[in-house]
């Protein structure tokens, strides 16, 4: 990734409000270049929320603003393509604030309120080729440039020694942090990664081959817990296949195909994910038993579990997050041919039909109503091999930024072995490794995960 000078983000608006939970939340809007290498290509409007503890001391506070310059902790959300929730809606917000930080939650470019990507907003750009080129600006390389631009703006009046900030990232947010460590380590004070050590040096074909193997294991766990669902799932798939792919419609005007139904397995990697899928299968099978068709409540539940229409970047750029100088070429679709257990084409065969996981397929741009409008740019992106580097292994090997990472042995989404290899590449990276937590540990097992990761920073084993 070329070292391009990063201009200071322009602060457009800042408004502060008190919210329940004793928090003072500021809503920030910034303006940054869309393409840092081509400032003439226009700008993006970015959004972030910051949070501080709202306190009313008995004695008047010192009005010296420099004494209120708390160190920043920036949170980068997983994805790609998902926005941040308000700080009061994260269970770990007060934990971070109690450590003495002020918190910044950034909607990464293209998500939330940060010039969001959708079929309608992309349509304003031009034809499919123009849209595909535009979308290439929304990977981790530019997300971390945005962070640097915002860091300079928010710390402009800080003394030099306090201008670095801390970062924490969940899943894809950790991938972004590794890009940050590769190319802009001078802006970082420390880094915390939660299920987010990327497969540095490994392309999409290996990533998805390994992912199918992990999803196989989760399917086995699912059917061992709910063996009655083997026949239920097959009955549902038979219904969805009976009259073609466009017979059963979702409330949002998408097509509920057998292959789309199989995507519910994306939930398997979360705490209680297996049970969530079972609840949907149970409801759908009950519909078939009583009525012979799927009712609207069941269709709505299935649709809500797969929100690709609302987060288009996830479908458009999921495979390119693993690409450096190669084309993704619908890698997950090609690798699927190695695993016949995921084939719903022969429902008379013995044994279960497996659900798929965190994979993106070309046919999603047929089955999902919003994604249909993006099939053209999606196909161009899949064929594109001109993706710049996201990591610098040499820089990571001489890293000086303290890095602390939670690594989950049974993480379905992020490969454990490749995560460990990346941890070994990042000089000084300390890891908390556990088989008691799934990928959403920072949400579902917050106390355990946060305590152990911060212990890596605050304690010593010698």
N, C-alpha and C positions, 0 to 999 in steps of 0.2 A: 504494500500500500504506500503510495507516494506521500511524502511528508509535505503537506500543503499548509501554508500559514492559516491559522484559524482566527478570523476576526471576532471581536467581542459581540455577543448577541445584543441586539437592541431590545431594551425593555419597553414593551408597549403598554402594559397595564399591570398594576398590583393592587389588590383589594383584600383586606383582612377582616375575618369574622370569627366570633367565638362559636364553638360547636359543643354539643354535649360530650362529656368525657374530659372536661377541663383542658381543652385544646384551643389554641389560636391558630387558625388556618388561613394562609394567604394564597390567593389564586393569582398565578403569574401567567402573562402572555409575553412571548418573545418572538423576535423575527430573526431568522438565520438564512443563509444561502441554501437554495435547493441543491446546488452542485458547488462544493467548495472550490473545485478547480476551474469552474466557469461562473463567476459571480453574475455575469450578464444573463444567466439562465433563469433568473427570478429568485423569489424568496419563499420560505415556508413560515407559517405561523405555528408556533409550538406552545403547548400548555403544560403547566406543572402546578402541583399544590405543595406548599410547604407547611410544616407543623412545628409549633413550639408548645411547651407546657404553659397553660394559662394559670398564673399564680397571682394571688393578692396578699402580699406580705403585710405583716402588722406595721412594720416601719416603712417609711417612704423609700423607694428605690433610688439608687444613684443614677442620674440621668446621663452619665458618660456613655455614649453609644458604643465605644470600643469594648466596654465591659459586657455588652450584650451580644458580642460577635461570637456566638457559639460555633463550634466546628460543624461542618455540614456532613450529613450522611445521605447519599443519593441512592434511591431504590430503583432498580431496573427490573421491570416485569418480565415474566416468561412469555413465550409465544413461538414464533414471531406473530405480531399483529394484534396483541391484546393491550388494552389501556389499563391504567392504574385505577383502583377504587379510591374514594376519599380516605384520608389517613385514619379517621375514626372507625373505618370498617376493616382494618387490619388488626389482628389480635396482638401483633408484636410491636405496634407503634409506641406504646408507653414503655415497653422494655428498652427500645432504642433511645427514647427521650430521657429515660432515667439514667442512661449511661452518659448523659451530658451533651448529646448532639441536638441539633435541629435537623429535621427530616425534610427531604425533597423527593416527591414522587413525580417522575416525569412520564407523561404520555409520549412514548417514542413516536418519531415522525410517522405519519400515516395512521395513527391509532387515536382513539378517544377524541379529544378536541384539538389534536395536533395535525391540522390539515388532513383529516381522515380520508383514507382510500375507500372508495366504493365504485360501483359501476357508473353511477351518475357523475361523480367527481372526476373519474378517469375519462369519461366521455367528453368532458370539456377540453381535454388536452389535444384531441385529434384522433387519427386513425389508429389501428392496432399497433403498428410499428412505433408510432410516437408514444403510445401508452406503455408499451413494453420498455422502451428506453427510459421513460420517466420512472417506472417502477424499480429500475436498477439502482436508483438513488436511495432506496429505503432499506438497505441491509445494515449490518452492524458497523461497517466502516464509517458510514455517515452518522449513525446514531451516536458513536463516541465523539465524533467531531462536534455534534450538537452539544454534547455534555461539556466539552472543553469551552465552547463558545459561551454557554450559560455559566459555567464556573467563573470565567473571567468577569462576566457581568455582575454576578452576585457577590464576588469577593474583591471588587475594584477598590473599595475603601478599606480593605483588610491590610494589616501589616504583612510584608512579604512572607514571613515565616508561617502565616496562618492561611495562606491562599490555597494550599492543597486541600482536597477533600477526600472523604471516605466513601466507598461505594459498596453496595450489597446487591446481589442479583439472584433471582430464582430461575432455574432452568435456562432458557434462552438469555435471560438477563446475565447469567454467569458467562455465557458465550461472549456477550458484548463486553463484559469486564475483561475477559482474556484478550480480546482485540484492543481494549484500552491499555492493558499492560504491555502489549506488543508495540504500540505506536505512540502513546502519550503517557508514559509512566511518570513524567515530570509533574503531572497534574494530580497524582494520587498520593494520599497519605497511607491508606491501607485498603484492603479489599476482602470482602466476605462473600463466598459463593455457596449456594444451597442447591444441590443437585444440578450443578451448572458448569462442570468442567467439560469443555468440548473435546471432540475427537480430533485434535490437532494432527494434521498430516494424513488424514484418512478421508477418502471421498465418499459420495453418497451410496455407491453400490455396496461397499463393505458395511457402512452404517445401517442400511436397510436389511441386509442379509442377517446381521446380528439382531436387529430389531424383531424380525420375524421369528427368530429362535426364542427370544424372550417372550413374545406374545404367545407362542406355542405353550410355554410353561404356564402362563396365566390362564389360557384356555383349559389346560388340564386341571388346574386348581378350581376353575369355575365348574366344570362338569363333574368333578369329584364331589364338590359341595352340593350341586344341584343336578344329580343324574337324570331326574325327571325332565330336565330342560332339553335333553338330547332330542326327544321326539317333538317337544313343543316348538323348538327352533325350526326343525324341519317342516312342521306343519305351516308355520308362518312363512317360511321361504317358498314353499309350494304355492301358497296363495299369491305371493308377490310376483312369482314367475308365471302364473297361469295364463295371463292374457297380455304379456309383454311388459316392457319397462315403464309405460306411461299410464297404466290402468289405475293404480292407487296413488292418489294425490295427497300431499300434506296440506295443512291449513295455509301455508305460505306459498302454495301453488308449485311446489317442487314435486318431483316424482319419488315415491317411496319404493325403490327397487330392492331386490334381494341384496345386492352388493352394498347399497346404502345402509340397509338394516344391519349388515355384518359390521359396519363401522362403529357400532355401539361398543365394541371391544376397546375403543380408546379409553373408556372409563376404567379398564382393568388395572391400570397402574396407580390408581388413587386408593387411599384408605376408604373402605366400604364400597369400592367401585364394583366388585363382583356382585355384591348385594343389590346395587342400583340397577345393574343390567338385568338381574333376575326379576326385579320388580316389574320392569318393562315387559320382559318375556311372559311373566305370569299374567299380566293384564291383557296383553295381546292374545295369548292363547285362550284366555277366558272369553274374550270377545268372539273368537272363532267357534268355541264350544257352544256358545249361546246363540249368536247371531249369524255366524258364517262370514262376517266381515269385520274390519277394524273400525272402531268407533272414533269419533273426533277426540275424546280425551286421550285415547291411546296414541293417536297420530300426533297430537300436540306434544305429548311426553317424549315421543321419539324425536320429533323435530327440535325440541328444546335441548335435547342431549347432544345434538350435532349442529352447532351454531356457525358453520362455515360461511353462511350468507352474510352474517353480521361482522365477520372478521376476515375479509377477503384476502388480506396480506398473508394470513396463515396458509391458505391454499396456494396462492400465487408464488410465494417466496420460501416455502418450507424446504424444498429440496435445494434451492440455491444457497441456503445457509451452510451447506456442506461443500460448496463448489469453489475452487480456486483454479481458474484456467481450464476448466472442463465443463461440458454441458451436462445437465442432470438427466435429460432424455427420459423423463418419467421413470426414474430409477426404481421406486417402490413397485410400480407395475411390472417392470421387467424382472425384478428379483422374486416376485410372488410366484413365478412359474416353477421355482425350485421347491415349493411347499404345497403339495396337493391337498393338504388338510384344509386349506382355505378356499377350495373350489366348491362352490354351491351348485355346480352343473349336474352332479349326479346324486340326487337325494336318496336314491335307493341303496347306496352303498352302506355297509355297516359302519358304525361309529359316528361320532358327532361331526358337524360342520363347524369349523372354527370361525370366530369373530376376528376381524383385523384390528389393527391398533393405530398408532400415530403415523399413518401413511396417507399420502395424497396421490390421487389417481386422475388420469385425464378425463374419465367418464364423470367425475364430480362436476365438471363444467357442462354436463348434460342434465344431471339429476337435481342439482340445487338451483333454485329459481334465479337468485342473484348472480351466481357464478356463471350461468349460461351466457350472460351478457359479456363475460370476460374471457370466453373461450379463445378468442383470437390472440390477445396478448399473452395468455397462458401458454399457448402452443409455441409462440416465438421465444418466450423465456426458457421453455424446456429445451429448445434447440441451441440456445446461446451458450457459447463457451468462453466469452470474454468477461470473466468474473475476476476482479482483482483479489489479491491476497487478503485474508482476514487475520492472519497470525504471522508472527515473526519468531520462529523457534530460537534463533540466535539471541534475540533480545530476551526472550523468556528464560533462557538458560543463564543469563547474567542479571536477572531481575533483582532489584533491591527493594521493591515495595512489599511490605508484609502481606501475605496472602493466607487466608484461613478458609477451608472448604469443608462442607458437609458432603460426604459421598455415601450413597445408599447402595448396599450390596445387591438388593433386589429391585433396583430402579428399572422399570420397564421402558422408560423413555430415553434415558441416557446410559450408555453402556458402561458398566463398572470397570472392566479391564481397560478400556480406552481412557476413561476418566483417570484411573490410576497412572496410566502412562503420561498423561498431560500433567498431572500433579508432580510426577518425577521430573518433567521437563522444566517446570516453573521453579526456579531457584528459591529455596526458602519456603515453599508452600507447605503448610501444615494441614493435615486432614483429620477430620473426625469421621471414622468409618463405622457404619452400623447396619445390621440386618433386622433392626426393629422398626424401621421407618421406611415408608414408600416415598415416592417422588414429591408428594405434597406435604412433606414433613413440616415445613415452616408454617403451614396452615393447620394441619391436623395434630401435630405433636410439637407445637411451638415452644413450650417451656423446655422440653428436653433438648431440642435441636439448638435453640438460641443459647441456652446455658453452656452446652458442650462446645459450640463454635467459639463463643467468647472466652471460654476457659483456655482455648488454644492460645489466645492472645494474652490473657491475664495471668496465666500460671506457667509453671515449668515442671518438667519431669525429673530434673536433676538439681 
